[in-house]
Amino acid sequence: MPVITQNELWKILEEQFCGDVLQSVSLTGIRSGKEEFPQKYLVRPIVIKKEVRLQWTAYDLQSRQTHENLSRKKSLEKIKLLLGPVYRSAHLKTMLEDLQIHFTKKEKVQLRRHQLKEPAQAVSREHDAQKKYLFPEGTPCPFLIATGVMAPSGKVHRAMYRKFRQINRFAEFVYDLREHFPSDRPVRVVDYGCGKSYLTFAVRHLLVEKLGLEVEMLGLDANQEVIASCLRTQKELRLNDIRFELAQISEAKLEPPIDLAIWLHACDTATDDALARSVQCEAHIILASPCCQHELFKQVNSQALQPLLKHGILRERFAAMVTDALRSQLLESVGYRSQIIEFIDLEHTAKNLLLRAIRSDMNPQRQSEAQATYESMKKSLGIERFHLEKLLCKNDRVS
Ligand SMILES: C[S@@+](CC[C@H](N)C(=O)[O-])C[C@H]1O[C@@H](n2cnc3c(N)ncnc32)[C@H](O)[C@@H]1O
């Protein structure tokens, strides 16, 4: 094995402990005379309150575990005290390579690096691996069973795990907004492009079964087959507070008030149609996870951004970000407080943004400032047409 100096070793550890590709570190090969230390350590990055920490799990001779969560800096100090003086070997697994470190009898440091053929999957950094979901695995939940996410035993089907996480995450956002919902009349909810209606059933379950509210839900989709599937599921679950409608978002009959407008992955400008309809109906809360924005791909243009725009993949991502930023800005201009936030970790899906907008008191000055900022951004990026703007202007003419 190649030999490195102690300084080179600390440099490597520093790089790994401060970077974002580290998956685990194990310390083994305890030296004789050091029995007061744990038999081995396993260290892995976790996220607590949005901060990366390293969780040190100590194993004793009976494999009993104790945990300690340390900052990256403290972890580096700790490994410097342990690797060499107490443990002879360390094995670092990262997303890109494996590193084996060994202290020889002559106290030389050997290092073997093994590059992975393909980057490893990111491991979950959630502190509590069994995250507490609103609809947890292991607890049979009628709508998750009926939509094929969960087996009757409560076990989530592996192929549906991503959907299971999306549903739970979306429900958390709705739960956080619970104070906004009326309790003296049914909460009126629209799910645009509902597909198989995982979300419609989930939000209904949350509002009715968990929060004790009444609802009037509407699931809209332009696909006949998915609406037929939704109606079958509804029948199976015997729910009479949901209505499904086969319609284009732009043409569906919608009646105000709408308390909550939701959609998950309505493709391309269908998101704009849903936003415009929501604004038209003065929806109180909008929660939308957009997907595959193509409208601005060809339009975005800026001399200063040529080094970025000349790369197709960067242009695509940039255009998608600009689309969401302009949508949010337009919502501000018509009286919403609007934010773009992370919906789900990037490691689970590239479609990881959520637009959250809440209708607020109309403030003409703030609205016109928002409109001016929108215009300025559009102009600076050479954008001439934006679907949502056109739809909102049409709304104005109608009213
Ligand atoms: C990617 S799927 C998402 C389905 C569902 N929201 C989910 O997350 O499971 C998009 C759905 O939106 C529907 N859709 C797309 N454009 C639409 C439009 N303009 N009007 C109505 N439905 C539309 C499609 O038929 C499809 O069922």
The ligand as a Gaussian input file, in Angstrom:
#p B3LYP/6-31G(d) Opt

LIG

0 1
 C      -47.097000      14.276000     -14.016000
 S      -48.780000      13.922000     -13.779000
 C      -48.954000      14.250000     -12.054000
 C      -50.165000      13.625000     -11.457000
 C      -50.365000      13.848000      -9.976000
 N      -50.495000      15.245000      -9.636000
 C      -49.264000      13.183000      -9.181000
 O      -48.355000      13.875000      -8.753000
 O      -49.304000      11.988000      -9.018000
 C      -49.569000      15.290000     -14.561000
 C      -51.082000      15.134000     -14.690000
 O      -51.584000      16.389000     -15.105000
 C      -52.563000      16.154000     -16.119000
 N      -52.575000      17.360000     -16.947000
 C      -51.521000      17.898000     -17.638000
 N      -51.910000      19.011000     -18.268000
 C      -53.204000      19.229000     -17.966000
 C      -54.160000      20.224000     -18.301000
 N      -53.818000      21.252000     -19.056000
 N      -55.410000      20.111000     -17.822000
 C      -55.755000      19.057000     -17.018000
 N      -54.893000      18.087000     -16.664000
 C      -53.652000      18.169000     -17.131000
 C      -52.100000      14.895000     -16.842000
 O      -53.180000      14.236000     -17.466000
 C      -51.492000      14.092000     -15.685000
 O      -52.447000      13.218000     -15.114000

